[in-house]
Amino acid sequence: MDGASTIRRPNSASLFDRAANVLVGGVSSPVRAFKAVGGRPVFVERMNGPHVYDVDGRRYVDLVGSWGTAIVGHAHPDVVATVQRAAAAGLSFGACCAAEAQLGERILSAIPGADRIRFVNSGTEAAMSALRLARAATGRSRVLKFAGCYHGHVDALLVAAGSGAAAFGIPDSAGVPPDVAASTLIARYNDLPDVRRIMDTHGPNIAAIIVEPLAGNMGMIRPVDGFLSGLRSLCDRHGSLLILDEIITAFRVTWGGYQNICGVTPDITCLGKTIGGGLPVAAYAGSRALMEQISPTGPVYQAGTLSGNPVAMATGIATLDLCRRDGFYESLHARSTALASALADAASAHSIPLVTDALGGMMGFAFGRPPLRDFDDVRGCDHQRFARFFHAMLDRGVWLPPSGYETWFLSAAHDDDSVAHVVDAASESFRLLNT
């Protein structure tokens, strides 16, 4: 089976040719270019509920969810009405508005140990600002992160793991100065002894450990028992801060974040995606004593023209109010786990090794064998097979992330019919993988 799509999409092809003459690589974010799976990107005309509609008139069941933001489904009528009302009052104030406090109250009520929040526009800004705050609060310069965890394209966090138990960061992008990357230490996810060795050697210089509590940028990898609580203990012992990057998981896996499930309270929480309901919103939150070191109450400078945008704040409020309805997360989790189980059964019927998992509205999918515990395990999965599977599913009306390293996302709009369509398409695609 060839990796490329067998269906012509002339309108998408024409638009991509046009975009390539204006946009770098024809896209505004690299993953959209389909480089990991081959072929040319499909252009979207609209999205509604659990569906994507392309410019060539084809419909797909969406399992990307705008990379996790569309938890209530696309173009939910309550959210759309809220956006329309807010936009009619002005698209951007550049001043204080009531919706900032209203959204902040909703978030802080659900995040343990946090009673102050600062809104920004992207997950990258949230992680960057959290790291600056941690360095200021501790007077230290280094940070420890984990191979396979992505925290945005901040220079100090855009590094890959080197060899050895305590590898200094090496730049994962041109333009990142080696001395900046060297301030970042890399550990293996789910390997607490590795972290302990690094902290025992470098602890006095480490401002913070930053981690995705439920990894979502190497598929979906759960923390092993004791890993996150062990990080908390190591931070306390060495005077470092613990930053939980819940940009994906906050209000996606449960009301609040993964910290509400695991019982580990960080010093700083980074949030994004779901809290904006599809508009550019992210945030970082922590205790009053820590957060009031940020300007205007403290010396740590951070600002943004569009931070606290009134339309985005209103959209976040409308989205979280829908998420707070009784049974919302229970229903979402049941749907995700049912899909994960059905896909595993379908792959097994064709003797294809597959690992699936699900929590809340997140789902992991990898052509490999369990256990998958860290980035090396995920790199060892069959990504060429995923590329073929991706195009087979695309041709059968299923919209997947164009990379085997990405998490899949379901929404409250996915129903029995849309899930059944995915399972049927996958069964046929698995059959084709063996031909």
Buried (B, 14 or more C-beta within 10 A) or exposed (E): BEBBBEEEBEBBBEBBEEBBEEEEEBBEEEBBBBBBBBBBBBBBEEBBBBBBBBBBEBEBBBBBBBBBBBBBBBBBEEBBEBBEEBEEEEEEBEEEBEBBEBBBEBBBEBBBBBBBBBBBBBBBBBBBBBBBBBBBBBEBEBBBBBBBBBBBBBBBBBBBBBEEBBBBBBBBEEEBEEEBBBBBBBBBBBBBEBBBBBBEEBBEBBBBBBBBBBBBBBBBBBBBEEBBBBBBBBBEEBEBBBBBBBBBBBBBBBBBBBBBBBEBBBBBBBBBBBBBBBBBBBBBBBBEEBBBBBEEEBEBEBEBEBBBBBBBBBBBBBBBBBBBEEEBBEEBBEBBBBBBEBBBEBBEEBEBBBBBBBBBBBBBBBBBEEEBBBBBBBBEBBBEBBBBBBBBBBBBBBBBBBBBBBBBBBBBBBEEEBBEBBBBBBBBBBBBBEE
